[in-house]
Amino acid sequence: MSSAAIADPDTYVSGVPYELLAQLRRETPVTRIGDFWAVLRHADVRHVLRNPQTFSSQLGGTQIRDPATAEDLRYVRRMMLNMDAPDHGRLRGLLTKAFTPRAIGRLTERIEGWAHGLVAAVADRGECDFAKDIAADLPLLTLAEVFGVPERDRRLMFDWSNRVIGHQDPEYAVSATVRSEEVTDLARAALAVRPSPGPDGAMPDPRTRAGMPDLYAYANALGEHKRAHPGDDVMSNLMRHVDDEGGRVSIDEFENLFWLFSVAGNETLRNGLPGGMFALLSHPEQYRALRADRSLLPGAVEEMLRWWTPVMHFRRTALTGTRLSDVDIKAGDKVVVWFSAANRDETVFADPDAFDVTRAPGDHLTFGHGPHFCLGAQLARVQMRALFTAVLDQLGEVRLAADPVRLRSNFQNGLKSLPIRWD
């Protein structure tokens, strides 16, 4: 298998190429693949992520593929994920203040209730598709609560994240599971502008504003509603907050935050939950250890995040010439940090391919590092602990019922289907 395979979405239909990543990490930890440098070693990934003055998120965005037009580039630069200082710090600071202790406490209590209910709904069946029947709904319920989205509209976020994250997958790219009679008037107006496949069967690029008109129509209307009629959700806190200089979040900024949370916040956990379950199913002795000693669960969640690594890479662009692992990087070069390689770096994690729920909490990079460290990391952990507690409490010994179906993507390590059964 050549090094180019790590960028080919077809590779991941059969699994992450860990052996190839390990070989490259040992031999050429900064290796040229196509038009970018792949950074595979844990120390180098940390260095890139904590030095935005050298490695920019904004210059070319954070995806390997360049935006198609100058307008598309301007569009992605308006998202917090693709910002550098000072814009990134200002928006992140406002968002951090919106996640008040009261809001987090309320969310945690509700997440635990939803997790219990989702598992209880299938417990008597003896089998289910964990990815579709359980894991898909918990992040949607949580994000709907964060934004104050009516519960019957939450499946819109399922389709939106499918289309964006699954744009390389022929099934997910055309996801349209929501019907207009099921949702609110706000959502019906958005569905009226939902795009359809063209004559060639392809959808418009979902990483452009024109490719997601339904998401932006909904976000614009929701943002205006939150400003006029704030509730007690996190985004109402955000829309009413005024910073020390009299600044506040604009509707355009709200739209882009809505995109970020609805897509990135949803899809990452939606893949992390089945990934964690697959890790346990693949290591039944670890599952039994967890059933016997629930105090292991917080550490087990960290091990799931490391071993599965839902987001496999992010891009930066070099602002100046520099060196990385004895490789010369020129200004303007694409530099792509590969988390699924760094999280199995044998210089940081002993026996890195093993899944071990008793492993001491390590420095995994699943949530990133530096100024762009994932804002939703704590909420993700809360959801994973809650859902696996519910599984352990209600389902007992769980087994794989059929082969999983993997997402065709070189970006998200995803499972579209994970059939399980229990006694």
JOHU-V440769 format. One record per residue. N is the residue number from 1. RES is the residue in one small letter. PHI is phi as a letter, one per 30 degrees, with the letter a starting at -180 (* if undefined). OMEGA is omega in degrees with one decimal (999 if undefined). Layout:
n:N res:RES phi:PHI omega:OMEGA
n:N res:RES phi:PHI omega:OMEGA
This chain:
n:1 res:m phi:* omega:-178.8
n:2 res:s phi:d omega:-179.0
n:3 res:s phi:d omega:-179.4
n:4 res:a phi:d omega:-177.9
n:5 res:a phi:d omega:-177.2
n:6 res:i phi:d omega:177.4
n:7 res:a phi:c omega:-175.8
n:8 res:d phi:c omega:-178.7
n:9 res:p phi:d omega:178.4
n:10 res:d phi:d omega:179.3
n:11 res:t phi:e omega:-168.6
n:12 res:y phi:d omega:174.7
n:13 res:v phi:d omega:178.2
n:14 res:s phi:c omega:175.9
n:15 res:g phi:k omega:177.2
n:16 res:v phi:d omega:-176.9
n:17 res:p phi:d omega:-173.8
n:18 res:y phi:d omega:-179.8
n:19 res:e phi:d omega:178.2
n:20 res:l phi:d omega:178.6
n:21 res:l phi:d omega:179.9
n:22 res:a phi:d omega:179.3
n:23 res:q phi:d omega:178.9
n:24 res:l phi:d omega:-179.7
n:25 res:r phi:d omega:179.5
n:26 res:r phi:d omega:-171.2
n:27 res:e phi:c omega:-179.3
n:28 res:t phi:b omega:-172.6
n:29 res:p phi:d omega:168.2
n:30 res:v phi:c omega:-169.4
n:31 res:t phi:b omega:-178.7
n:32 res:r phi:d omega:176.4
n:33 res:i phi:b omega:-178.0
n:34 res:g phi:i omega:-177.0
n:35 res:d phi:c omega:-179.7
n:36 res:f phi:b omega:171.9
n:37 res:w phi:c omega:174.5
n:38 res:a phi:c omega:-178.7
n:39 res:v phi:c omega:-166.0
n:40 res:l phi:c omega:-175.8
n:41 res:r phi:c omega:-176.0
n:42 res:h phi:e omega:-177.2
n:43 res:a phi:d omega:-179.9
n:44 res:d phi:d omega:177.3
n:45 res:v phi:d omega:177.6
n:46 res:r phi:e omega:-179.0
n:47 res:h phi:d omega:-179.6
n:48 res:v phi:d omega:-173.4
n:49 res:l phi:d omega:-178.5
n:50 res:r phi:c omega:179.4
n:51 res:n phi:b omega:-178.5
n:52 res:p phi:d omega:177.3
n:53 res:q phi:d omega:175.4
n:54 res:t phi:c omega:-175.6
n:55 res:f phi:c omega:-170.4
n:56 res:s phi:d omega:169.6
n:57 res:s phi:d omega:-170.6
n:58 res:q phi:d omega:-170.2
n:59 res:l phi:e omega:-179.7
n:60 res:g phi:b omega:-174.7
n:61 res:g phi:i omega:-173.1
n:62 res:t phi:c omega:175.2
n:63 res:q phi:c omega:-178.3
n:64 res:i phi:e omega:-176.5
n:65 res:r phi:d omega:179.2
n:66 res:d phi:d omega:170.4
n:67 res:p phi:e omega:-170.8
n:68 res:a phi:d omega:-176.2
n:69 res:t phi:b omega:176.7
n:70 res:a phi:d omega:177.9
n:71 res:e phi:d omega:176.8
n:72 res:d phi:d omega:178.2
n:73 res:l phi:d omega:177.1
n:74 res:r phi:e omega:179.4
n:75 res:y phi:d omega:-177.1
n:76 res:v phi:d omega:179.4
n:77 res:r phi:d omega:179.5
n:78 res:r phi:d omega:179.5
n:79 res:m phi:d omega:-176.3
n:80 res:m phi:e omega:179.3
n:81 res:l phi:e omega:-174.3
n:82 res:n phi:c omega:-179.5
n:83 res:m phi:c omega:167.6
n:84 res:d phi:c omega:175.1
n:85 res:a phi:d omega:1.1
n:86 res:p phi:d omega:-174.9
n:87 res:d phi:d omega:-178.6
n:88 res:h phi:d omega:-177.9
n:89 res:g phi:d omega:180.0
n:90 res:r phi:d omega:-176.4
n:91 res:l phi:d omega:178.9
n:92 res:r phi:d omega:178.8
n:93 res:g phi:d omega:177.8
n:94 res:l phi:d omega:-178.1
n:95 res:l phi:d omega:178.8
n:96 res:t phi:e omega:-179.9
n:97 res:k phi:d omega:179.3
n:98 res:a phi:d omega:178.0
n:99 res:f phi:d omega:-177.0
n:100 res:t phi:d omega:176.3
n:101 res:p phi:e omega:179.2
n:102 res:r phi:d omega:-179.5
n:103 res:a phi:d omega:179.8
n:104 res:i phi:d omega:179.0
n:105 res:g phi:d omega:178.4
n:106 res:r phi:d omega:178.5
n:107 res:l phi:d omega:-178.1
n:108 res:t phi:e omega:-179.8
n:109 res:e phi:d omega:-178.8
n:110 res:r phi:d omega:178.8
n:111 res:i phi:e omega:-179.9
n:112 res:e phi:d omega:177.5
n:113 res:g phi:d omega:178.7
n:114 res:w phi:d omega:-178.9
n:115 res:a phi:e omega:178.0
n:116 res:h phi:e omega:-177.3
n:117 res:g phi:d omega:179.9
n:118 res:l phi:d omega:179.3
n:119 res:v phi:d omega:179.9
n:120 res:a phi:d omega:-177.7
n:121 res:a phi:d omega:-179.4
n:122 res:v phi:c omega:-169.7
n:123 res:a phi:e omega:-176.5
n:124 res:d phi:d omega:-176.0
n:125 res:r phi:d omega:-178.8
n:126 res:g phi:i omega:176.4
n:127 res:e phi:a omega:175.7
n:128 res:c phi:a omega:170.3
n:129 res:d phi:c omega:-173.5
n:130 res:f phi:e omega:-177.7
n:131 res:a phi:d omega:-174.5
n:132 res:k phi:c omega:-171.3
n:133 res:d phi:d omega:-175.3
n:134 res:i phi:b omega:-170.2
n:135 res:a phi:d omega:-176.0
n:136 res:a phi:d omega:-171.6
n:137 res:d phi:d omega:-174.5
n:138 res:l phi:d omega:177.2
n:139 res:p phi:d omega:177.7
n:140 res:l phi:d omega:177.6
n:141 res:l phi:d omega:-179.0
n:142 res:t phi:d omega:-178.8
n:143 res:l phi:d omega:176.0
n:144 res:a phi:d omega:177.1
n:145 res:e phi:d omega:179.0
n:146 res:v phi:e omega:-176.0
n:147 res:f phi:c omega:-174.4
n:148 res:g phi:i omega:178.1
n:149 res:v phi:d omega:176.4
n:150 res:p phi:e omega:-173.2
n:151 res:e phi:e omega:-177.2
n:152 res:r phi:d omega:175.5
n:153 res:d phi:c omega:-169.1
n:154 res:r phi:d omega:-178.9
n:155 res:r phi:d omega:172.2
n:156 res:l phi:e omega:-178.9
n:157 res:m phi:d omega:175.1
n:158 res:f phi:d omega:179.7
n:159 res:d phi:d omega:-178.8
n:160 res:w phi:d omega:-179.0
n:161 res:s phi:d omega:174.2
n:162 res:n phi:e omega:-174.2
n:163 res:r phi:d omega:-177.8
n:164 res:v phi:d omega:-175.6
n:165 res:i phi:d omega:-178.3
n:166 res:g phi:c omega:-175.6
n:167 res:h phi:d omega:177.6
n:168 res:q phi:d omega:-176.8
n:169 res:d phi:c omega:-173.4
n:170 res:p phi:d omega:178.3
n:171 res:e phi:d omega:-175.7
n:172 res:y phi:d omega:-175.1
n:173 res:a phi:d omega:-177.6
n:174 res:v phi:c omega:-175.5
n:175 res:s phi:e omega:179.2
n:176 res:a phi:a omega:-173.3
n:177 res:t phi:c omega:-174.2
n:178 res:v phi:c omega:177.0
n:179 res:r phi:c omega:-172.6
n:180 res:s phi:d omega:-178.5
n:181 res:e phi:d omega:-176.8
n:182 res:e phi:c omega:-165.7
n:183 res:v phi:b omega:-179.6
n:184 res:t phi:d omega:176.9
n:185 res:d phi:d omega:178.2
n:186 res:l phi:e omega:-179.0
n:187 res:a phi:d omega:179.3
n:188 res:r phi:d omega:177.8
n:189 res:a phi:d omega:177.9
n:190 res:a phi:d omega:-179.8
n:191 res:l phi:d omega:179.8
n:192 res:a phi:d omega:179.8
n:193 res:v phi:c omega:177.5
n:194 res:r phi:d omega:-178.1
n:195 res:p phi:d omega:177.2
n:196 res:s phi:b omega:177.4
n:197 res:p phi:d omega:177.6
n:198 res:g phi:d omega:-179.7
n:199 res:p phi:e omega:179.4
n:200 res:d phi:d omega:-180.0
n:201 res:g phi:i omega:-177.0
n:202 res:a phi:c omega:174.7
n:203 res:m phi:d omega:173.0
n:204 res:p phi:d omega:-175.8
n:205 res:d phi:e omega:-176.0
n:206 res:p phi:d omega:178.5
n:207 res:r phi:c omega:171.3
n:208 res:t phi:b omega:179.5
n:209 res:r phi:d omega:-179.1
n:210 res:a phi:d omega:-179.9
n:211 res:g phi:d omega:-177.6
n:212 res:m phi:b omega:-175.9
n:213 res:p phi:d omega:-179.4
n:214 res:d phi:d omega:177.1
n:215 res:l phi:d omega:-176.6
n:216 res:y phi:d omega:175.8
n:217 res:a phi:d omega:179.8
n:218 res:y phi:d omega:-177.5
n:219 res:a phi:d omega:-179.7
n:220 res:n phi:d omega:-179.7
n:221 res:a phi:d omega:179.9
n:222 res:l phi:d omega:179.0
n:223 res:g phi:d omega:177.7
n:224 res:e phi:d omega:179.6
n:225 res:h phi:d omega:-179.6
n:226 res:k phi:d omega:179.8
n:227 res:r phi:d omega:-177.7
n:228 res:a phi:d omega:-174.9
n:229 res:h phi:b omega:-177.6
n:230 res:p phi:d omega:175.5
n:231 res:g phi:c omega:179.7
n:232 res:d phi:c omega:177.6
n:233 res:d phi:d omega:-175.9
n:234 res:v phi:d omega:-176.5
n:235 res:m phi:d omega:171.5
n:236 res:s phi:d omega:174.3
n:237 res:n phi:e omega:-178.2
n:238 res:l phi:d omega:-174.5
n:239 res:m phi:d omega:179.1
n:240 res:r phi:c omega:-174.4
n:241 res:h phi:d omega:174.6
n:242 res:v phi:b omega:-176.8
n:243 res:d phi:d omega:-174.5
n:244 res:d phi:d omega:-179.2
n:245 res:e phi:c omega:178.7
n:246 res:g phi:i omega:-178.9
n:247 res:g phi:d omega:177.2
n:248 res:r phi:b omega:-179.4
n:249 res:v phi:d omega:178.3
n:250 res:s phi:d omega:176.9
n:251 res:i phi:d omega:177.1
n:252 res:d phi:d omega:178.9
n:253 res:e phi:d omega:177.3
n:254 res:f phi:d omega:178.6
n:255 res:e phi:e omega:-177.2
n:256 res:n phi:d omega:173.7
n:257 res:l phi:d omega:177.5
n:258 res:f phi:d omega:176.1
n:259 res:w phi:e omega:-175.4
n:260 res:l phi:d omega:-177.7
n:261 res:f phi:d omega:-176.6
n:262 res:s phi:d omega:-177.0
n:263 res:v phi:c omega:-174.9
n:264 res:a phi:d omega:-178.0
n:265 res:g phi:d omega:179.8
n:266 res:n phi:d omega:-169.5
n:267 res:e phi:d omega:-178.0
n:268 res:t phi:d omega:-179.9
n:269 res:l phi:d omega:178.3
n:270 res:r phi:d omega:173.8
n:271 res:n phi:c omega:179.5
n:272 res:g phi:d omega:-179.4
n:273 res:l phi:d omega:174.8
n:274 res:p phi:d omega:177.0
n:275 res:g phi:d omega:176.6
n:276 res:g phi:d omega:177.5
n:277 res:m phi:d omega:178.3
n:278 res:f phi:d omega:177.1
n:279 res:a phi:e omega:179.9
n:280 res:l phi:d omega:179.6
n:281 res:l phi:d omega:179.9
n:282 res:s phi:d omega:-178.7
n:283 res:h phi:b omega:-173.6
n:284 res:p phi:e omega:178.2
n:285 res:e phi:d omega:176.8
n:286 res:q phi:d omega:176.7
n:287 res:y phi:d omega:-179.8
n:288 res:r phi:d omega:177.3
n:289 res:a phi:d omega:-180.0
n:290 res:l phi:d omega:176.5
n:291 res:r phi:d omega:-177.4
n:292 res:a phi:d omega:-175.0
n:293 res:d phi:b omega:-176.5
n:294 res:r phi:d omega:178.0
n:295 res:s phi:d omega:178.8
n:296 res:l phi:d omega:-171.1
n:297 res:l phi:d omega:179.0
n:298 res:p phi:e omega:177.2
n:299 res:g phi:d omega:178.3
n:300 res:a phi:d omega:177.4
n:301 res:v phi:d omega:178.2
n:302 res:e phi:d omega:178.7
n:303 res:e phi:d omega:174.5
n:304 res:m phi:e omega:-179.1
n:305 res:l phi:d omega:178.8
n:306 res:r phi:d omega:-171.7
n:307 res:w phi:d omega:-177.3
n:308 res:w phi:c omega:179.1
n:309 res:t phi:h omega:-175.6
n:310 res:p phi:d omega:177.3
n:311 res:v phi:c omega:-170.3
n:312 res:m phi:d omega:179.9
n:313 res:h phi:a omega:167.8
n:314 res:f phi:b omega:-178.2
n:315 res:r phi:c omega:162.8
n:316 res:r phi:b omega:176.2
n:317 res:t phi:b omega:-177.1
n:318 res:a phi:d omega:177.0
n:319 res:l phi:d omega:179.9
n:320 res:t phi:b omega:174.1
n:321 res:g phi:d omega:-178.9
n:322 res:t phi:a omega:175.7
n:323 res:r phi:b omega:-179.0
n:324 res:l phi:b omega:-176.4
n:325 res:s phi:h omega:175.9
n:326 res:d phi:i omega:176.4
n:327 res:v phi:c omega:177.4
n:328 res:d phi:d omega:176.8
n:329 res:i phi:c omega:-179.1
n:330 res:k phi:c omega:174.3
n:331 res:a phi:e omega:-179.3
n:332 res:g phi:j omega:179.7
n:333 res:d phi:d omega:171.3
n:334 res:k phi:d omega:179.4
n:335 res:v phi:b omega:-173.2
n:336 res:v phi:c omega:179.4
n:337 res:v phi:d omega:-174.1
n:338 res:w phi:c omega:-176.2
n:339 res:f phi:d omega:-177.5
n:340 res:s phi:d omega:171.8
n:341 res:a phi:d omega:-177.2
n:342 res:a phi:d omega:-178.8
n:343 res:n phi:d omega:174.1
n:344 res:r phi:b omega:178.0
n:345 res:d phi:d omega:-175.1
n:346 res:e phi:d omega:176.4
n:347 res:t phi:d omega:-178.9
n:348 res:v phi:c omega:-176.0
n:349 res:f phi:b omega:177.3
n:350 res:a phi:d omega:-179.3
n:351 res:d phi:h omega:-166.4
n:352 res:p phi:d omega:180.0
n:353 res:d phi:d omega:178.3
n:354 res:a phi:d omega:173.5
n:355 res:f phi:c omega:-171.2
n:356 res:d phi:b omega:-176.9
n:357 res:v phi:d omega:177.7
n:358 res:t phi:c omega:179.3
n:359 res:r phi:e omega:176.8
n:360 res:a phi:d omega:-179.3
n:361 res:p phi:e omega:-176.5
n:362 res:g phi:c omega:-176.5
n:363 res:d phi:c omega:178.8
n:364 res:h phi:d omega:-173.6
n:365 res:l phi:c omega:-176.7
n:366 res:t phi:d omega:178.3
n:367 res:f phi:c omega:-178.6
n:368 res:g phi:i omega:-175.7
n:369 res:h phi:a omega:176.0
n:370 res:g phi:i omega:-172.4
n:371 res:p phi:d omega:179.3
n:372 res:h phi:c omega:176.1
n:373 res:f phi:e omega:-170.6
n:374 res:c phi:e omega:178.1
n:375 res:l phi:d omega:-177.0
n:376 res:g phi:c omega:-174.9
n:377 res:a phi:e omega:-177.4
n:378 res:q phi:d omega:178.4
n:379 res:l phi:d omega:177.6
n:380 res:a phi:d omega:178.7
n:381 res:r phi:d omega:178.8
n:382 res:v phi:e omega:-178.8
n:383 res:q phi:d omega:-179.8
n:384 res:m phi:d omega:178.8
n:385 res:r phi:d omega:-178.2
n:386 res:a phi:d omega:-175.7
n:387 res:l phi:d omega:-179.8
n:388 res:f phi:d omega:170.9
n:389 res:t phi:d omega:179.9
n:390 res:a phi:d omega:178.5
n:391 res:v phi:d omega:-179.0
n:392 res:l phi:d omega:-178.5
n:393 res:d phi:d omega:-166.3
n:394 res:q phi:c omega:-174.2
n:395 res:l phi:c omega:-179.1
n:396 res:g phi:i omega:-177.1
n:397 res:e phi:d omega:-177.6
n:398 res:v phi:c omega:-179.9
n:399 res:r phi:b omega:173.9
n:400 res:l phi:d omega:-176.8
n:401 res:a phi:c omega:179.2
n:402 res:a phi:a omega:-178.6
n:403 res:d phi:d omega:174.4
n:404 res:p phi:d omega:174.0
n:405 res:v phi:c omega:-175.1
n:406 res:r phi:c omega:175.2
n:407 res:l phi:d omega:173.5
n:408 res:r phi:d omega:-177.5
n:409 res:s phi:a omega:172.9
n:410 res:n phi:c omega:-176.2
n:411 res:f phi:c omega:179.5
n:412 res:q phi:c omega:175.2
n:413 res:n phi:d omega:-168.1
n:414 res:g phi:b omega:172.4
n:415 res:l phi:c omega:177.5
n:416 res:k phi:d omega:-178.6
n:417 res:s phi:b omega:176.7
n:418 res:l phi:b omega:-178.3
n:419 res:p phi:d omega:179.0
n:420 res:i phi:b omega:174.0
n:421 res:r phi:b omega:-179.9
n:422 res:w phi:a omega:-178.7
n:423 res:d phi:d omega:999
